[in-house]
Amino acid sequence: MTKLGRTGIDVYPLVLGTNTFGWTTDEAEAHRILDAFADAGGTLVDTADSYSAWAPGNSGGESETVIGSWVAKHPGRLMVATKVSQHPEFKGLSAATVKAAADASLQRLQSEAIDVYYAHFDDAETPLEETVAAFDALVTEGKVRHVAVSNYSPERLREWLDIAERTGAARPVALQPKYSLVSRATFEPALRDIAVAEDLSVFPYHALASGFLTGKYRTEADLEQSVRGGSAAKHLNPAGLAVIDGLADIAEDRGVAIGTVALAWVRTRPGIAAPIAGARELSQLAPLLASAELDLSQDELDRLTALSDAVGA
């Protein structure tokens, strides 16, 4: 187990991502995945109010709705983290938007409080003091238990922390950046150093690089076989494929899946509390869970880090 910031709350070293729920994962399959994740000791589920507004026929909130119907049957069994700023009806982070979006999320999640509430993306049009105060008000009202930020620059994260310190507002407990073996520059070194210094739990998304780090995509033809192939295309180059080869060698030696090794590497990095990874169907969950138990040797970690360094991203 790891900890949620300075709260003392234990978090399983894998966070379940759910952006496919209500999109390519129907409610029944999503509930089976949530059951299995909870049964395995999982503690935290990650979603956003905008999931999956990008899909034809969807308008946002589908993932929260699917999770909410499960939560109604299993209250308190899993913690839920969700986000605000990108839902088509609740864009940005003004005080009014944050309040209205939180109320809408609570209704969809069928919960009395959001366990972890993220500012999904920075809103340069709204004074940060207003946003920080809006999140603090939700904590005071009991609608949000813990505040967090996602996709913030180091400068804006530091500003949020300074405002919270100065005003006595609820302090962020977590940070969610993009981070993987083939995408490190956003987090390292500046955000990492702030997170470590300020005891922020880091829950990185895209830890499997849209499926690329499962070994699923090795050729252009592979990309065409999946709805997510386009997102992985930028990694299909010699340096990226060398990472896959290194993962595959270790995976074969350890008798685990390639993605299991990729997630296990992320889990060891400075500042990282637990990677986020999602399963579109129940059969994909086991390799993700296995990453929480896989301890890589120093030689294995060094080899993967060197291959990642060569990617330069």
Protein Blocks (a to p, Z undefined) as FASTA:
>chain_A
ZZehjnopacdfbdcdfklgoplpcfklmmmmmmmmmmnopabdcddfklcfkbghiagh
jlmmmmmmmmmmmghkaccdddehjamklgcjdfklmmmmmmmmmmmnopabdfbacdfb
acfkbcfklmmmmmmmmmmnopafbdcdehiafklmmmmmmmmmmnopacdfbdcddddf
klmklmpmklmmmmmmnopacddehklgnolmnopambfklmmmpfklmmmmmmmcfklm
mmmmmmmmmmmmnopafklmmmmmmmmpghiabdcdddfbfklmmmmmmmmmmccdfklm
mmmmmmmmmnoZZ
